[in-house]
């Protein structure tokens, strides 16, 4: 019973973070999905971490992704060939990959973009980790 109360509290605490992010419905859905996934893997603490991670502030909002994909195609950004699967959390090499600024019209983000294995990704320039895959 206590575990369920803690889980419910964690989910409720994660959702306001998503609402204040002003990133549209995609963030709220990400927070909820992250909270549920985190709860399954790590219990109540996992729900809190998953909810905040799922909310993910600073990426390309869902309603701007199609325009951003078109922009990247128009820019003819070459694709970097990477020998592994590219998923969120993948750390890209520090050399050989070129990172580009995201134009402000697609949102204010601290991240850079590149194309890896013909997939557009956002990358944290400090860690070279993929933070979002733009599908």
C-alpha positions as CSV (number, residue, x, y, z in Angstrom):
1,X,0.0,0.0,0.0
2,X,2.8,2.4,0.9
3,X,4.6,1.5,-2.3
4,X,1.5,2.4,-4.4
5,X,1.2,5.7,-2.6
6,X,4.9,6.5,-3.2
7,X,4.5,5.6,-6.9
8,X,1.4,7.8,-7.3
9,X,3.2,10.7,-5.6
10,X,6.2,10.3,-7.9
11,X,4.0,10.4,-11.0
12,X,2.1,13.4,-9.7
13,X,5.4,15.2,-9.0
14,X,6.8,14.4,-12.4
15,X,3.8,15.8,-14.4
16,X,4.0,19.4,-13.3
17,X,7.6,19.5,-14.5
18,X,6.3,18.4,-17.9
19,X,3.5,20.9,-17.9
20,X,5.9,23.8,-17.2
21,X,8.3,22.8,-19.9
22,X,6.1,24.4,-22.5
23,X,7.1,21.7,-25.0
24,X,3.6,20.6,-25.9
25,X,1.8,17.3,-25.4
26,X,4.9,15.3,-26.3
27,X,6.6,16.3,-23.0
28,X,3.6,15.4,-20.9
29,X,3.4,12.0,-22.6
30,X,7.1,11.5,-22.2
31,X,7.0,12.3,-18.5
32,X,4.1,9.9,-17.9
33,X,5.8,7.1,-20.0
34,X,9.1,7.7,-18.3
35,X,7.5,7.5,-14.8
36,X,5.7,4.3,-15.6
37,X,8.9,2.7,-17.2
38,X,11.0,3.9,-14.3
39,X,8.6,2.4,-11.8
40,X,8.7,-0.9,-13.5
41,X,12.5,-1.0,-13.5
42,X,13.4,0.8,-10.3
43,X,10.3,1.1,-8.2
44,X,9.2,4.5,-6.7
45,X,12.6,6.1,-7.1
46,X,12.8,4.9,-10.7
47,X,9.4,6.5,-11.3
48,X,10.7,9.9,-10.2
49,X,13.9,9.6,-12.3
50,X,12.0,8.2,-15.3
51,X,9.4,10.9,-15.1
52,X,11.9,13.7,-15.2
53,X,14.0,12.0,-17.8
54,X,10.9,11.3,-19.9
55,X,9.9,15.0,-19.8
56,X,13.2,15.9,-21.4
57,X,13.4,19.6,-21.8
58,X,15.5,21.2,-24.5
59,X,14.9,18.9,-27.4
60,X,12.9,19.5,-30.6
61,X,9.2,19.6,-29.8
62,X,7.0,17.1,-31.5
63,X,5.1,19.8,-33.6
64,X,8.5,21.1,-35.0
65,X,10.1,17.7,-35.8
66,X,8.8,17.4,-39.4
67,X,10.0,20.9,-40.2
68,X,13.4,20.2,-38.6
69,X,13.8,16.9,-40.6
70,X,13.0,18.9,-43.8
71,X,15.6,21.5,-42.8
72,X,18.3,18.9,-42.2
73,X,17.6,17.2,-45.6
74,X,17.8,20.7,-47.4
75,X,21.1,21.3,-45.7
76,X,22.4,18.0,-47.1
77,X,24.2,17.1,-43.9
78,X,26.3,14.1,-44.5
79,X,25.6,11.0,-42.5
80,X,28.3,9.7,-40.2
81,X,28.6,5.9,-40.4
82,X,28.6,4.4,-36.9
83,X,29.2,0.7,-36.4
84,X,26.7,0.3,-33.5
85,X,23.0,1.0,-33.1
86,X,22.2,4.6,-32.4
87,X,19.8,5.0,-29.4
88,X,19.2,7.7,-26.8
89,X,22.2,7.5,-24.5
90,X,24.7,6.3,-27.2
91,X,28.0,8.2,-26.8
92,X,29.4,9.2,-30.2
93,X,33.1,9.5,-30.9
94,X,34.8,12.7,-30.0
95,X,36.4,12.9,-33.4
96,X,35.1,12.4,-36.9
97,X,31.5,13.5,-36.2
98,X,30.5,17.1,-37.1
99,X,27.9,18.8,-35.0
100,X,25.7,21.6,-36.2
101,X,23.7,24.4,-34.4
102,X,20.0,24.0,-34.2
103,X,18.3,27.1,-35.7
104,X,16.3,29.1,-33.2
105,X,13.1,28.6,-35.1
106,X,13.1,25.0,-34.0
107,X,13.4,25.8,-30.3
108,X,15.9,27.0,-27.8
109,X,18.1,24.1,-27.2
110,X,21.6,23.6,-25.7
111,X,22.1,20.6,-28.0
112,X,23.6,20.2,-31.4
113,X,22.4,18.0,-34.2
114,X,24.1,15.6,-36.6
115,X,23.1,12.7,-38.8
116,X,24.3,9.2,-37.9
117,X,23.5,6.1,-39.9
118,X,21.0,8.3,-41.9
119,X,19.1,9.3,-38.7
120,X,19.0,12.9,-37.4
121,X,20.0,13.1,-33.7
122,X,20.4,15.7,-31.1
123,X,23.6,15.4,-29.1
124,X,24.8,16.9,-25.9
125,X,28.0,18.7,-27.0
126,X,29.7,18.2,-23.7
127,X,29.3,14.5,-23.5
128,X,28.7,13.5,-27.1
129,X,25.7,11.5,-26.0
130,X,22.6,11.2,-28.1
131,X,19.7,12.9,-26.3
132,X,17.0,12.7,-28.9
133,X,16.4,10.9,-32.2
134,X,14.3,12.9,-34.7
135,X,12.0,10.5,-36.5
